[in-house]
Amino acid sequence: MKTTVFSIRSAKGKIGADGRQGAGMTKTGKILRGLLLAALLPLLCGCRAQKASTEFFAMDTVMQLTAYGAYADAAVDAAEIEIARLDAKLSAQNVNSEIAKLNAGGFCEDDETLRVLASAYQIAALTEGAYDPTVYPLMQLWGFGTDHAQVPQQAAIETALEAVGYEKLPVVKAPYQLPEGMAIDLGGIGKGFAAETLRKCLHEQGIQSAVLSLGGNVTLLGSKPDGADWTVGLQDPQTDGCFGYVSASDVSVVTSGGYQRYFEENGKRYWHILDARTGMPADTGIRSVTVVSADDTLADGLSTALFVMGLDRAAQFWRESRDFEAVFLLDSGEIYVTQGLEDSFRSERSFEVLAR
């Protein structure tokens, strides 16, 4: 972190009548200087932003929060409590959550949950189902995230697909109920919504600079304490390092990839990002997609959607949009970067810029 150093220099003595420079300050001058130093010292000591960090497990992933500012300690504590509250409300795996109640045939009248559901539907419609929150029956069938993950029979997949499809969902309003047999999972946008909520929480705590690492989601609140952009490394799934870096401020940088959650059966890898049209893991030649957007929830949903779309369709979708940028790492090792990131993305490898 860049540190700004302030120096206080005493004024030189006046030029005397004999032409010589005064040797020092008068007694009164020394007293004034002492008072000035006493007044400025607290300000100078406070120039280095206070930092507070915490790490915990929530939303099925390890999360790390770091905030800078006079109230950083209280802010990260409040943020952790907020994450736990959202996890309890939005997790499909928590039998007492609003989502689990919906999936069990109940009604939802909670305003916050309805807002997330509305966002999920909007992103699903925007991406024509490339992101689809109704794939939960398929996720359960495949067993991702459990100790009994396996490749289902095709007949079972086809049966589950009958209850999948965002276009079957009713208009989101209270009291809200899912059509019979349908179930939803907000995992594709839940961390994005959490990041959006934490932004407000931290701002209310007086925090203007923070980094929220929520699994594959990195949310940047403002810029670094010294005013510079943050730098986010993009993981190379085949090594322990990064294949590239994005410099940015006040955005979310969200990555989705087949390497994050998967199982292997008979020598073949099956990952958790499912294509709602086929019921199978999306296999589009993309190893990972990173989305950069000031809209935290949108960035989360689009990272999944673009992975499902594949490069050509995703590039065309980007050309028709104005609210996000993206980095694509293909199975071949090729890297494609959208034009808006041309000056903020760097890599030791060659990459191609997608133009509008």
C-alpha positions in Angstrom: 0.0 0.0 0.0 1.4 3.4 -0.9 2.1 5.6 2.1 2.0 9.4 1.8 4.7 11.0 4.0 4.1 14.4 5.4 7.0 16.6 6.5 6.8 19.7 8.7 9.6 22.1 8.2 10.3 25.0 10.6 10.5 28.5 9.1 13.9 30.0 8.8 14.7 33.1 10.8 14.3 36.4 9.2 17.3 38.1 7.6 18.7 40.5 10.2 19.9 44.1 9.7 23.4 42.9 9.4 22.7 40.7 6.5 23.0 37.4 8.4 20.3 34.7 8.5 18.7 34.5 11.9 20.0 31.6 14.0 16.7 30.3 15.2 13.1 31.0 16.4 12.1 33.2 19.3 10.6 31.7 22.4 7.1 32.6 21.2 7.8 31.0 17.9 8.9 27.7 19.6 5.7 27.7 21.6 3.6 28.2 18.4 5.5 25.4 16.7 4.8 23.1 19.6 1.1 23.9 19.5 1.0 23.3 15.7 2.7 19.9 16.1 0.4 18.9 18.9 -2.6 19.8 16.7 -1.4 18.0 13.6 0.0 14.9 15.1 -3.3 13.0 15.4 -4.1 13.9 11.8 -0.7 12.6 10.6 -0.9 9.4 12.5 -4.4 8.8 11.1 -3.2 9.0 7.5 -2.5 5.3 7.4 -6.0 3.7 7.0 -7.0 1.3 9.7 -7.5 -2.2 8.4 -9.7 -5.0 9.6 -10.2 -8.5 8.1 -12.3 -11.6 8.8 -12.7 -15.0 7.3 -15.6 -17.4 7.7 -17.6 -20.0 5.9 -21.0 -19.1 4.4 -23.1 -19.8 1.3 -21.1 -23.0 0.8 -17.8 -21.2 0.4 -15.0 -19.6 2.3 -15.4 -15.8 2.5 -12.9 -13.1 3.3 -13.7 -9.5 4.1 -11.2 -6.7 4.4 -12.2 -3.1 5.2 -10.3 0.1 5.7 -11.3 3.1 7.8 -11.8 4.3 11.3 -14.7 1.9 11.9 -13.3 -1.1 10.0 -13.5 -3.5 12.9 -17.2 -2.8 13.5 -17.9 -2.8 9.8 -16.5 -6.3 9.1 -18.4 -7.7 12.1 -21.6 -6.2 10.8 -20.9 -7.5 7.3 -20.4 -11.1 8.6 -23.7 -10.9 10.5 -25.4 -9.7 7.4 -24.0 -12.6 5.3 -25.2 -15.1 7.9 -28.7 -13.6 7.8 -28.9 -13.7 4.0 -27.5 -17.3 3.9 -30.2 -18.4 6.4 -32.9 -16.8 4.2 -31.8 -17.7 0.7 -30.1 -21.1 0.9 -32.1 -23.9 -0.8 -30.4 -26.4 1.5 -31.5 -24.7 4.7 -34.9 -26.3 5.5 -36.0 -23.1 7.3 -35.1 -20.7 4.6 -37.6 -18.7 2.5 -36.4 -20.6 -0.6 -36.8 -24.0 1.0 -40.3 -23.1 2.0 -41.1 -22.1 -1.6 -39.6 -25.3 -2.9 -41.8 -27.3 -0.5 -44.9 -25.6 -2.0 -45.2 -22.7 0.4 -45.8 -19.0 -0.1 -43.2 -16.2 0.1 -44.2 -12.7 1.2 -40.7 -11.5 2.3 -39.9 -8.3 0.4 -36.1 -9.0 0.3 -36.5 -12.5 -1.0 -39.0 -11.3 -3.6 -36.4 -8.8 -4.8 -33.9 -11.5 -5.3 -36.4 -13.7 -7.1 -37.3 -10.8 -9.4 -33.6 -10.3 -10.2 -33.2 -14.0 -10.9 -36.1 -13.9 -13.3 -34.9 -10.8 -15.1 -31.4 -12.2 -15.6 -32.9 -15.5 -16.8 -35.1 -13.7 -19.3 -32.2 -11.4 -20.4 -30.0 -14.4 -21.1 -32.8 -16.5 -22.6 -32.3 -19.2 -20.0 -28.5 -19.5 -20.1 -28.8 -18.6 -16.5 -31.9 -20.3 -15.0 -32.7 -20.5 -11.3 -35.1 -23.4 -11.9 -32.4 -26.0 -12.4 -32.5 -27.1 -8.8 -34.3 -30.4 -9.5 -31.4 -31.2 -11.9 -28.8 -30.2 -9.3 -30.4 -32.6 -6.8 -30.5 -35.3 -9.4 -26.8 -35.0 -10.2 -25.9 -34.7 -6.5 -23.5 -31.8 -6.8 -22.2 -30.7 -3.4 -23.0 -34.0 -1.8 -21.1 -37.3 -1.2 -23.4 -39.2 -3.6 -22.8 -37.2 -6.9 -23.3 -39.4 -9.9 -24.3 -39.3 -13.6 -28.0 -39.8 -13.8 -29.9 -42.0 -16.2 -31.0 -40.1 -19.3 -34.7 -41.0 -18.5 -34.3 -39.3 -15.1 -32.8 -36.2 -16.6 -35.7 -35.9 -19.1 -38.2 -36.3 -16.2 -36.4 -33.6 -14.2 -36.4 -31.3 -17.2 -40.2 -31.2 -17.2 -40.0 -29.1 -14.0 -37.3 -26.8 -15.4 -37.6 -23.5 -17.3 -37.7 -19.9 -16.0 -40.5 -19.1 -18.5 -42.8 -21.3 -16.4 -42.4 -19.0 -13.4 -45.3 -16.7 -12.5 -44.9 -12.9 -12.1 -43.0 -12.2 -8.9 -45.3 -10.6 -6.4 -46.6 -11.4 -2.9 -47.9 -13.9 -2.0 -45.5 -15.8 -4.4 -45.8 -19.6 -5.0 -44.0 -21.8 -7.5 -45.9 -24.0 -9.9 -46.3 -27.5 -8.6 -43.2 -29.6 -9.0 -40.8 -26.7 -9.6 -37.9 -25.7 -7.3 -35.4 -23.0 -7.5 -31.8 -22.4 -6.4 -30.4 -18.9 -6.1 -26.8 -20.0 -5.9 -26.1 -18.4 -9.3 -26.9 -14.9 -8.0 -27.0 -15.3 -4.3 -23.4 -14.1 -3.6 -23.9 -11.2 -6.0 -27.0 -10.1 -4.1 -25.0 -10.5 -0.9 -22.2 -8.3 -2.2 -24.8 -5.7 -3.2 -26.2 -5.8 0.3 -22.8 -5.6 1.9 -21.9 -2.5 -0.1 -24.8 -0.7 1.6 -24.0 -2.2 5.0 -20.3 -1.0 4.8 -21.3 2.4 3.5 -23.6 2.8 6.5 -20.6 2.0 8.7 -18.6 4.8 7.0 -16.4 2.5 4.9 -15.3 3.7 1.5 -12.6 1.2 0.8 -13.0 -2.6 1.1 -12.5 -5.9 -0.7 -15.1 -8.7 -0.4 -14.0 -12.1 -1.5 -17.1 -14.3 -1.6 -15.8 -17.5 -3.2 -15.5 -16.8 -6.9 -16.9 -13.3 -6.4 -14.6 -10.4 -5.6 -16.3 -7.2 -4.9 -14.3 -4.0 -4.8 -15.7 -1.2 -2.7 -14.3 2.1 -3.9 -10.5 2.2 -4.6 -7.5 1.3 -2.5 -6.9 3.6 0.5 -4.2 5.4 -1.5 -6.6 6.1 -4.4 -5.2 3.4 -6.8 -7.2 0.7 -8.5 -7.3 -2.8 -6.9 -5.7 -5.7 -8.8 -7.6 -9.0 -9.0 -5.9 -12.1 -10.1 -7.8 -14.6 -12.3 -7.0 -18.1 -11.4 -5.5 -20.5 -13.9 -7.4 -23.8 -13.3 -4.4 -25.8 -14.4 -1.8 -24.2 -12.1 -1.7 -22.6 -8.7 -1.1 -19.2 -10.3 -3.0 -16.7 -12.3 -3.4 -16.4 -16.0 -4.2 -12.7 -15.9 -5.0 -9.7 -13.7 -7.7 -7.1 -13.8 -7.2 -3.6 -12.3 -10.5 -1.9 -11.3 -12.4 0.0 -8.6 -15.9 -0.1 -7.3 -17.0 -3.2 -9.3 -17.5 -6.9 -8.9 -15.2 -9.3 -10.6 -16.9 -12.7 -10.7 -15.5 -15.9 -12.2 -17.4 -19.1 -13.0 -15.7 -22.3 -14.3 -16.0 -26.0 -14.5 -13.0 -26.4 -12.2 -14.7 -25.0 -9.2 -17.1 -27.8 -8.3 -17.1 -31.2 -10.1 -16.8 -34.9 -9.8 -15.3 -37.5 -12.0 -16.8 -40.8 -13.2 -15.2 -43.3 -15.4 -12.4 -40.9 -16.1 -14.6 -38.0 -17.2 -15.2 -34.8 -15.3 -18.7 -33.4 -14.7 -19.1 -29.9 -13.4 -21.9 -28.1 -11.6 -22.8 -25.5 -14.3 -25.8 -27.1 -16.0 -27.4 -26.3 -19.3 -31.1 -26.0 -18.5 -32.0 -27.1 -22.1 -30.2 -30.4 -21.9 -29.9 -31.1 -18.2 -26.2 -31.8 -18.7 -23.1 -29.9 -17.6 -22.5 -27.0 -20.1 -19.7 -28.0 -22.4 -19.0 -25.1 -24.6 -15.2 -25.0 -24.8 -14.9 -22.4 -22.1 -12.7 -23.2 -19.0 -13.7 -20.0 -17.1 -15.5 -16.7 -17.6 -14.9 -13.6 -15.6 -17.4 -10.8 -15.6 -16.7 -7.2 -14.5 -19.6 -5.0 -13.7 -20.8 -2.3 -11.3 -23.9 -4.4 -10.8 -22.9 -7.1 -8.3 -26.0 -9.3 -8.9 -25.8 -9.1 -12.6 -22.1 -9.9 -12.7 -22.9 -13.1 -10.7 -25.7 -14.3 -13.0 -23.8 -13.4 -16.2 -20.7 -15.3 -15.2 -22.8 -18.5 -15.3 -24.8 -17.5 -18.3 -21.8 -16.7 -20.5 -20.2 -20.0 -19.6 -23.3 -21.8 -20.8 -23.5 -19.6 -23.9 -20.0 -20.3 -25.2 -17.7 -17.8 -26.7 -19.5 -16.8 -29.9 -22.9 -16.3 -28.4 -21.4 -14.7 -25.3 -19.4 -12.2 -27.4 -22.5 -11.2 -29.4 -24.5 -10.8 -26.1 -21.7 -8.5 -24.8 -21.8 -6.4 -28.0 -25.5 -5.9 -27.5 -25.0 -4.8 -23.8 -23.3 -1.9 -22.1 -23.2 -2.9 -18.5 -20.4 -5.4 -18.2 -17.0 -6.5 -19.5 -15.6 -10.1 -19.6 -12.5 -12.3 -19.8 -12.8 -15.7 -21.4 -10.3 -18.5 -20.9 -10.9 -21.4 -23.3 -10.1 -25.0 -23.0 -7.5 -24.5 -25.7 -5.7 -22.0 -23.4 -6.7 -19.0 -25.6 -7.7 -15.8 -23.8 -10.3 -13.3 -25.1 -10.9 -10.0 -23.4 -13.7 -7.6 -24.2 -12.7 -4.1 -25.5 -13.6 -2.3 -22.3 -10.9 -4.2 -20.4 -8.2 -3.7 -23.0 -6.3 -1.2 -20.8 -7.0 -2.8 -17.4 -6.2 -6.4 -18.2 -2.7 -7.7 -18.2 -1.2 -11.2 -18.7 2.1 -12.8 -19.5 0.3 -14.7 -22.2 -1.0 -13.4 -25.5 -4.7 -12.5 -25.7 -7.2 -11.3 -28.2 -9.4 -8.3 -27.7 -13.1 -8.6 -28.7 -14.2 -5.4 -30.4 -17.8 -4.1 -30.7 
